[in-house]
């Protein structure tokens, strides 16, 4: 359970960095507390998408992983971020990613920051 919380906080931090760096990834809210709450819910949604959908997409695109030497991972991460943005819109969260190339760059930022935060944060197994 502690590991789940650490990963969710790392994802929320990574999403916050992407929102901060990229103009076309937006997070709106009345107050800082509301923005933090939205980031945590979006991080949970992002984790759920990565847990349920990403493995299926990876299996279906396995030949492309081999052909592109893994570079298709950038596209898969972008699609997961776009799916998270779409789902956030459906559940009325104020998180939006505008465009595929923004999602590619955002997915790259989120991957790097999330990895760095998971290295720094304690592992709670």
Order of alpha helices (4+ residues) and beta strands (2+ residues): alpha-beta-alpha-alpha-alpha-alpha-beta-alpha
